[in-house]
C-alpha cells in the first residue's frame, strides 16, 4: 500500500465515520440526554467493536457470509429489528439529572459492551468494514497491513463519532424544557428508523 492509498483510506474513514448513521444518531441522543462524559463508554465501544469487525473481516469472516448468504440476511433483519427497538428507547428516553438522588432509579446510557456488539447488527458498519477491506487492502494483504488499516480507522473513527456526542452535550442546556427534549428525541428516533432505508431497498 503506497502513500496515496493510505491518504485515500484516511479520507474514506473520516467521511464514513462522521456522516449521519445509526451510531452517530445514537451518540447525538446520548450527548443530549446524558452528557459527554457519560457517553464515553458508548463512544469507545463503537470504535472497538467496529475495529474488531474489520479485523475479523480481514481475517476471512467475509467469506463465511459469501458461502452462507442466508446467515447474512438473518443478521441484517435481526439488526433492523434491534434498531427499531433502540429508536423506541430514544423516543421514550428521559434526560439524566445532573445530580443523582440516592435510592432512585436513574436512566443509563448505552454501555461499552452493548455498543461494541451493536456494530454486528449495524448495516452502515457492515458497509464500511467491507468497503475498507475490499477497496483499500490488497487481496493478499499481510497481517501488519490489516492492523495498520485498523489503527488508522480507530484513530479517525473515535473523535469523529465523539464529535456527535460533544455536539449533543452542548445542546443539553438548551433542551431542558420537556417539550423541546421530546421533540428532539422524536426526531432522533425517526432519524434512526430512516437509516434502515438501505436495508429495506437492497
C-alpha positions in Angstrom: 0.0 0.0 0.0 1.5 3.3 -1.1 1.0 6.8 0.5 -1.8 7.7 -2.0 -3.7 4.6 -0.9 -3.3 5.5 2.8 -4.4 9.1 2.2 -7.5 7.9 0.2 -8.3 5.4 3.0 -8.0 8.1 5.7 -10.4 10.3 3.7 -12.8 7.3 3.4 -12.5 6.7 7.2 -13.3 10.3 8.0 -16.2 10.7 5.7 -17.8 7.4 6.6 -17.3 7.9 10.3 -18.6 11.5 10.6 -21.6 11.3 8.3 -25.0 10.5 9.8 -25.8 6.9 10.6 -27.1 4.8 13.4 -24.0 5.2 15.6 -23.9 8.9 15.2 -27.6 9.4 15.7 -27.4 7.5 19.0 -24.3 9.4 20.1 -26.1 12.7 19.5 -29.0 11.5 21.5 -26.7 10.2 24.2 -24.9 13.5 24.4 -28.2 15.4 24.8 -29.7 13.0 27.4 -26.6 12.0 29.4 -23.8 14.5 28.6 -20.4 13.8 27.0 -18.6 12.1 29.9 -21.3 9.5 30.5 -21.4 8.8 26.7 -17.6 7.9 26.7 -18.2 4.1 27.2 -20.7 4.1 24.3 -18.3 6.0 22.1 -15.4 3.7 22.9 -17.5 0.6 22.4 -18.4 1.8 18.9 -14.8 2.2 17.8 -13.5 -1.0 19.5 -16.4 -3.1 18.2 -16.1 -1.7 14.7 -12.3 -2.2 14.6 -12.8 -5.8 15.8 -15.3 -6.3 12.9 -12.7 -5.1 10.4 -10.1 -7.4 11.9 -12.3 -10.4 11.6 -13.5 -9.5 8.1 -9.9 -9.1 7.1 -9.0 -12.5 8.5 -11.7 -14.2 6.4 -15.0 -13.8 8.1 -16.5 -12.2 5.0 -16.1 -15.5 3.1 -18.4 -17.2 5.6 -21.2 -14.8 4.6 -20.5 -15.3 0.9 -20.8 -19.1 1.5 -23.9 -18.8 3.6 -25.8 -15.8 2.4 -28.9 -16.7 4.5 -26.9 -16.1 7.6 -26.1 -12.6 6.4 -29.7 -11.9 5.6 -30.8 -13.1 9.0 -28.3 -10.9 10.7 -29.4 -7.9 8.6 -33.0 -8.2 9.6 -32.3 -9.0 13.2 -30.2 -5.9 13.2 -33.1 -3.9 11.7 -35.5 -5.1 14.4 -32.9 -4.2 17.1 -32.5 -0.7 15.7 -36.3 -0.2 15.8 -36.1 -1.2 19.5 -33.3 1.4 20.0 -35.4 4.0 18.2 -38.2 3.3 20.6 -35.9 3.6 23.6 -34.6 7.0 22.3 -38.2 8.2 21.7 -39.1 7.2 25.3 -35.9 8.3 27.0 -35.8 10.9 29.7 -32.8 13.1 30.5 -30.4 12.0 33.2 -30.3 14.5 36.0 -27.1 16.4 36.7 -27.2 15.2 40.3 -28.1 11.7 41.4 -30.6 11.1 44.2 -29.7 8.0 46.3 -32.2 5.2 46.1 -33.8 6.3 42.9 -33.5 4.5 39.5 -31.6 6.6 37.0 -31.7 6.3 33.2 -28.4 4.9 31.8 -26.7 5.4 28.5 -25.6 2.5 26.3 -22.5 0.8 27.8 -19.2 -0.3 26.2 -20.2 -3.9 25.6 -23.6 -3.2 24.1 -22.2 -0.5 21.8 -19.4 -2.9 20.6 -22.0 -5.7 20.0 -24.3 -3.3 18.1 -21.8 -3.0 15.3 -22.6 -6.5 14.2 -26.2 -5.5 13.5 -25.5 -2.1 12.2 -25.9 -2.0 8.4 -23.7 1.0 7.9 -20.9 -0.6 9.9 -21.0 -3.7 7.6 -20.8 -1.5 4.5 -17.9 0.5 6.0 -16.0 -2.7 7.0 -16.5 -4.4 3.7 -15.5 -1.2 1.8 -12.3 -0.8 3.9 -11.2 -4.4 3.3 -12.2 -4.8 -0.4 -11.2 -1.4 -1.6 -8.0 -0.4 0.3 -6.3 -3.7 1.1 -4.6 -5.8 -1.5 -6.1 -9.3 -2.0 -3.0 -10.9 -0.4 -2.6 -8.4 2.4 -0.3 -9.1 5.3 -1.5 -9.1 9.0 0.6 -5.9 9.5 -1.2 -4.1 6.7 -4.6 -5.2 8.2 -3.5 -4.0 11.7 -2.2 -0.7 10.3 -5.6 -0.1 8.5 -7.5 -0.8 11.7 -5.2 1.6 13.6 -5.9 4.4 11.1 -9.6 3.7 11.2 -9.7 3.7 15.0 -7.7 7.0 15.3 -10.2 8.7 12.9 -13.4 6.9 14.0 -13.4 7.7 17.7 -13.1 11.5 17.5 -15.5 11.6 14.5 -18.1 9.7 16.4 -17.3 11.6 19.6 -18.0 14.9 17.9 -21.7 14.0 17.7 -21.8 13.3 21.5 -20.0 16.6 22.1 -22.4 18.5 19.9 -25.3 16.8 21.7 -23.9 17.6 25.1 -23.5 21.3 24.0 -27.2 21.3 23.2 -28.2 19.7 26.5 -28.7 23.0 28.4 -30.9 24.4 25.6 -33.2 21.3 25.7 -34.0 21.3 29.4 -37.7 22.0 28.8 -39.5 18.7 28.5 -41.3 19.8 25.3 -38.1 20.6 23.5 -36.5 17.4 24.6 -39.5 15.4 23.5 -39.2 16.9 20.0 -35.5 16.2 19.8 -35.9 12.6 20.9 -38.7 12.1 18.5 -36.6 13.4 15.6 -33.6 11.4 16.7 -35.7 8.2 16.8 -37.2 9.0 13.4 -33.6 9.5 12.0 -32.6 6.1 13.3 -35.6 4.5 11.7 -34.8 6.3 8.4 -31.3 4.9 8.5 -32.9 1.5 7.8 -33.8 2.6 4.3 -30.8 0.8 2.7 -31.8 -2.4 4.5 -35.3 -2.3 3.0 -34.3 -1.4 -0.5 -31.5 -3.9 -1.1 
